[in-house]
Amino acid sequence: MKETTKAIRIQTERSQHKEHSTPLFLTSSFTFEDAGEGQALFNNEIEGNIYSRYSNPSVQEFIDKVCMMEGMEAGFATASGMAAVFAGFAAHLKSGDHLVASNALFGSAHQIITQILTKWGITYTYLDSSATEEEWEAAIQENTKMVYLETPSNPGLALVDLEMIGRVAKKHNLIYYVDNCFATPIIQKPGEFGANLIVHSATKFMDGQGRVMGGIICGTEEMMEPIVFFCRHTGPAMSPFNAWVLSKSLETIYLRMERHCSNAEKLANALQGLKGVKTVNYPFLDSHPQVELAKKQMKSGGALVTFDLEGGFERIIRFTKLLKIPSKTSNLGDSRTTITNPNTTTHSKVAQDLKDVLGITEGLMRVSVGLEDIDDLIEDFTQAIEGSN
């Protein structure tokens, strides 16, 4: 079966009631036939469910779908995307280890790397997303354990060459850890370039309608074993209800991403010609500095567009007040178009010198382009930009 079929047909085994829709297992624990079975389950001698902090059929269905989509062997679903990101670090890094990462990361990932991991004696080196293979090689130290990146990045849509990092990671026997949230496995599969851990905020495109929160990390059996141990005993488990919602959402993600990406590219092209818009950033635009790389490792340009509006923050306030369709929120990946000013929201706690490097300016706007009629969106953005002059 093709991936699109599997995303719809992978389902928890039907119960004696022969339900058509996948069942929902809202239970905290599971029973044993007798004490012997309980002992065998706790000793990992047989497979089965014990407690929903460890595993749950509804959650496992969601995990199975994402692992299929990413081409990975195992996974663990968490209560939020950042819980999944953190689990990948915490399960594999220890005091004295060194991390090499792209500097173009989501704000909370920056906080984990610079404020939390450092308290545990874990050091890091940041590299520009456009760094050469030689520069990545030069950043690796004797105690380097992992390389971490997101591509396209939040919010600047900077790209990292997945194939090149795969060569570096393999050569130095490093854990290759990729945040694939913005692209989704519909647009790119980091595992095909050598990544052995892939993380998502399922809150975004996997849900697609702004309803529930969730995260998932998947990878090879070997890489996932310590992560599963860490998560089972520290408790960031996804709720069965959220997993049920997310699993149902994955049935439509292929169709949704096609419309998201089509709308985003058309909006990006329309914004380029508007007075007061200094720059427009979208991976498949010819003006994107890494457009060739984007077309090499991505099937389409994604659903995110950023643009830099002239006139300072007062202009941003006027512009957002005039917008009628987009929701002003820091979330993304919704069926409804959303917009935010990263400088004052998602990346407000990032140091100013790093903001300057990443191009997070006062006038930068990040748009998660939704499923609305594209003509309506273009008309709305045009009137708001022109009216805010």
C-alpha positions in Angstrom: 0.0 0.0 0.0 1.1 3.6 -0.6 1.7 5.9 2.3 -1.5 7.8 1.7 -3.5 4.6 2.1 -1.6 3.5 5.1 -2.1 6.8 6.9 -5.9 6.1 6.6 -6.0 2.4 7.2 -3.4 1.8 10.0 -5.8 1.4 12.9 -6.1 -0.3 16.4 -7.5 -3.8 16.1 -11.3 -3.8 16.2 -12.9 -4.8 19.5 -15.8 -7.3 19.8 -18.2 -4.5 19.0 -16.8 -4.3 15.4 -16.7 -0.5 15.3 -15.6 1.2 12.1 -14.0 4.3 13.5 -10.9 3.6 15.5 -11.7 3.1 19.2 -10.6 5.5 21.9 -8.9 4.0 25.0 -9.5 6.5 27.8 -8.0 4.5 30.6 -5.2 5.1 33.0 -4.3 1.4 33.5 -4.7 -2.1 32.0 -5.5 -5.4 33.8 -3.6 -8.7 33.9 -5.0 -12.2 33.6 -3.1 -13.1 36.7 0.0 -12.1 38.7 2.2 -14.2 36.4 1.2 -12.1 33.4 1.7 -8.9 35.4 5.2 -10.0 36.2 6.0 -10.9 32.6 4.8 -7.5 31.4 6.9 -5.6 33.9 9.9 -7.8 33.1 9.4 -7.0 29.3 9.1 -10.8 28.7 5.9 -10.2 26.8 4.4 -7.2 25.0 1.3 -5.5 26.3 -0.1 -2.4 28.0 0.4 -1.7 31.7 -0.2 2.0 32.3 -1.0 4.8 29.9 2.1 6.7 31.0 4.0 3.8 29.4 1.8 2.9 26.5 -1.8 3.0 25.3 -3.4 1.6 22.1 -4.8 5.0 21.0 -1.3 6.5 21.4 0.4 3.6 19.7 -1.8 3.9 16.6 -0.6 7.5 16.2 3.0 6.5 16.8 2.7 3.7 14.2 1.4 6.2 11.6 4.1 8.7 12.1 6.9 6.0 12.1 5.4 4.7 8.8 5.4 8.2 7.3 9.0 9.0 8.4 10.3 5.5 7.6 11.4 5.0 11.2 11.3 1.9 13.5 10.0 3.2 16.8 8.6 6.3 18.5 7.2 7.9 21.6 4.4 10.4 21.7 4.5 13.3 24.3 2.2 15.9 25.6 3.8 18.7 23.6 6.4 19.2 20.9 8.9 20.7 23.2 8.6 17.7 25.6 9.6 15.5 22.6 12.5 17.8 21.7 13.8 17.8 25.3 13.5 14.0 25.6 15.8 13.6 22.6 18.5 15.7 24.4 17.9 14.4 27.9 18.0 10.7 27.1 21.2 10.8 25.1 23.3 13.7 26.5 25.2 13.7 29.8 27.5 16.1 31.7 30.7 16.6 29.7 29.0 16.0 26.3 29.1 18.5 23.5 26.3 19.4 21.0 26.6 21.0 17.6 23.5 22.7 16.4 22.2 25.1 13.7 21.6 28.5 15.3 18.3 28.9 13.4 16.0 27.2 15.9 12.7 27.7 17.6 12.9 30.0 20.7 12.2 27.3 23.2 14.8 25.0 21.7 17.3 27.9 22.2 16.3 28.1 25.8 16.8 24.4 26.4 20.2 24.4 24.8 21.5 27.6 26.3 19.8 27.7 29.7 19.0 24.1 30.7 21.6 21.8 29.1 24.4 24.1 30.2 23.4 23.7 33.9 24.0 20.0 33.4 27.5 20.6 32.0 26.5 20.0 28.4 28.2 22.5 26.1 27.2 23.5 22.6 28.4 25.2 19.4 26.1 27.0 17.1 26.7 27.2 13.4 24.9 29.3 10.8 22.5 27.2 8.7 24.5 28.0 5.6 27.8 26.8 7.1 29.9 24.7 4.9 30.7 21.0 5.4 34.2 22.1 6.5 32.8 24.5 9.1 30.6 21.7 10.5 33.6 19.4 10.6 35.7 22.1 12.4 33.0 22.5 15.1 33.1 18.8 16.1 35.1 18.1 19.3 36.3 14.9 20.9 33.3 15.0 23.2 30.7 15.9 20.6 27.8 13.5 20.8 25.0 14.9 18.7 24.1 17.2 15.9 20.7 19.0 16.0 18.9 21.1 13.5 15.6 22.2 12.1 15.0 22.8 8.4 13.2 24.9 7.3 13.8 26.9 10.5 11.4 28.8 12.7 10.9 31.6 11.9 13.4 32.5 9.2 12.9 29.5 6.9 16.6 28.9 6.7 17.6 25.5 5.3 20.3 23.1 6.3 21.7 20.6 3.8 20.4 17.3 5.2 22.6 15.1 3.0 25.8 17.0 3.9 25.0 16.8 7.7 24.3 13.1 7.2 27.8 12.6 5.9 29.4 14.5 8.8 27.3 12.7 11.4 28.1 9.3 9.9 31.8 10.0 9.7 32.1 11.1 13.3 29.5 8.6 14.7 27.2 11.3 15.9 23.5 11.2 16.8 21.8 13.0 13.9 18.7 14.7 15.3 16.3 16.7 13.1 13.2 18.8 13.9 11.0 18.1 10.8 7.9 20.1 12.1 7.8 22.8 9.4 8.2 20.4 6.4 6.3 17.4 7.8 7.2 14.0 6.3 4.9 14.8 3.4 7.5 17.3 2.1 10.8 15.8 3.3 12.0 12.7 5.1 15.3 13.4 7.0 15.7 9.6 7.5 16.5 9.3 3.8 19.5 11.6 4.4 20.8 9.6 7.4 18.9 11.2 10.4 18.4 8.6 13.1 16.1 10.8 15.3 13.2 12.9 14.0 11.0 15.1 16.1 7.7 16.9 15.5 5.3 19.2 17.3 2.2 17.3 16.5 0.2 20.4 17.6 1.0 21.9 14.2 0.3 20.3 10.8 -0.3 16.8 12.2 -3.4 18.1 14.1 -4.0 20.8 11.4 -7.0 22.5 13.1 -5.6 24.0 16.3 -7.4 21.6 18.6 -4.9 19.6 20.7 -1.3 19.6 21.7 1.2 16.8 21.2 4.7 15.9 20.2 6.4 12.8 18.8 10.0 11.6 18.5 10.8 8.7 16.3 13.9 6.9 15.1 15.8 3.7 15.0 15.2 1.1 17.6 18.7 1.7 19.0 18.2 5.4 19.3 14.7 5.2 20.7 15.4 2.7 23.5 16.9 5.3 26.0 14.3 7.8 25.0 11.4 5.4 25.7 13.0 4.6 29.1 13.4 8.4 29.8 9.8 9.2 28.8 8.2 6.3 30.6 9.8 7.2 33.9 9.6 11.0 33.7 6.0 11.1 32.4 5.6 13.5 29.5 3.1 11.0 28.0 0.5 12.1 25.4 -3.1 11.7 26.4 -5.1 9.0 24.7 -7.7 11.5 23.6 -5.2 13.8 21.9 -3.6 10.8 20.2 -7.0 9.7 18.9 -7.6 13.2 17.5 -4.1 13.3 15.9 -4.4 9.9 14.4 -7.6 10.8 12.7 -6.0 14.1 11.5 -3.2 12.2 9.8 -5.9 10.7 7.4 -6.1 14.1 5.7 -2.6 15.5 6.1 -1.5 14.7 2.5 -4.5 16.6 1.1 -4.1 19.4 3.5 -0.4 19.9 2.9 -1.0 20.1 -0.9 -3.4 23.0 -0.4 -1.2 24.7 2.3 1.8 24.7 0.1 0.0 25.8 -3.0 -1.6 28.8 -1.1 1.7 29.7 0.5 3.6 29.9 -2.7 0.9 32.0 -4.3 0.8 34.4 -1.3 4.6 34.7 -1.3 4.6 35.7 -4.9 1.8 38.2 -4.4 3.6 39.8 -1.4 6.8 40.4 -3.4 5.2 43.2 -5.4 3.6 45.2 -2.6 4.9 48.6 -1.5 6.3 48.6 2.0 7.3 44.9 1.9 11.1 44.9 2.1 11.7 41.2 1.7 9.6 38.0 1.3 11.0 34.6 2.3 9.7 31.3 1.0 11.9 28.3 0.2 10.7 27.8 -3.4 10.9 31.5 -4.4 13.8 32.2 -6.8 14.9 35.0 -4.5 15.4 32.6 -1.6 19.2 32.2 -1.1 18.9 28.4 -0.7 16.3 27.7 -3.4 18.4 25.1 -5.1 18.9 23.2 -1.8 15.1 23.5 -1.1 14.2 21.9 -4.4 16.8 19.2 -3.8 15.5 18.0 -0.4 11.9 19.2 -0.3 8.9 18.2 -2.5 7.4 21.7 -2.1 8.1 24.9 -0.3 6.0 24.3 2.7 3.2 26.3 4.3 5.2 29.1 6.0 5.9 32.5 4.5 7.8 35.3 6.2 8.1 38.9 5.1 9.7 42.1 6.5 7.4 45.1 6.7 8.8 48.6 6.7 7.8 51.2 9.3 8.7 49.7 12.7 6.5 48.1 15.3 3.9 50.8 15.1 3.3 49.8 11.5 3.0 46.2 12.6 0.3 47.1 15.0 -1.7 49.0 12.4 -1.2 46.2 9.8 -2.4 43.4 12.1 -5.4 45.5 13.2 -6.4 45.8 9.5 -6.1 42.1 8.7 -9.6 40.5 8.6 -8.9 36.8 7.8 -5.7 35.6 9.6 -5.8 34.8 13.3 -3.2 36.7 15.3 -1.6 33.9 17.3 1.8 32.3 17.8 0.5 28.9 16.8 0.9 27.5 13.2 -0.1 24.6 11.1 -3.8 25.4 11.3 -6.5 25.1 8.6 -6.9 28.8 9.3 -4.2 31.2 8.4 -2.3 32.5 11.4 0.2 35.4 11.7 2.7 36.5 14.4 5.6 38.9 14.9 8.4 36.6 16.1 10.5 39.4 17.6 7.8 40.0 20.2 6.3 36.5 20.6 8.0 33.2 19.8 11.6 34.5 19.8 11.2 37.4 22.3 13.5 35.7 24.8 16.3 35.1 22.2 19.4 37.3 22.7 19.4 40.4 20.5 22.7 39.6 18.9 21.4 36.2 17.8 18.1 37.8 16.5 20.3 40.0 14.4 22.1 37.1 12.9 18.9 35.2 12.2 17.2 38.2 10.6 14.5 38.4 13.3 13.8 42.1 12.8 11.2 44.4 14.3 9.1 44.1 11.2 9.3 40.4 10.5 6.0 38.7 10.1 5.6 34.9 10.1 2.5 33.6 8.2 1.3 30.0 8.5 -0.8 29.9 5.3 -4.1 28.1 5.8 -6.7 26.5 3.6 -8.8 29.5 2.8 -9.4 30.7 -0.8 -6.1 32.1 -1.9 -7.8 35.1 -3.6 -9.4 36.1 -0.4 -6.0 35.9 1.4 -4.2 37.9 -1.2 -6.9 40.6 -1.1 -6.8 40.8 2.7 -3.0 41.0 3.0 -2.9 43.6 0.2 -5.5 45.9 1.8 -3.9 45.6 5.2 -0.4 46.4 4.0 -1.5 49.3 1.8 -3.8 50.6 4.5 -1.1 50.6 7.2 1.2 52.9 5.3 
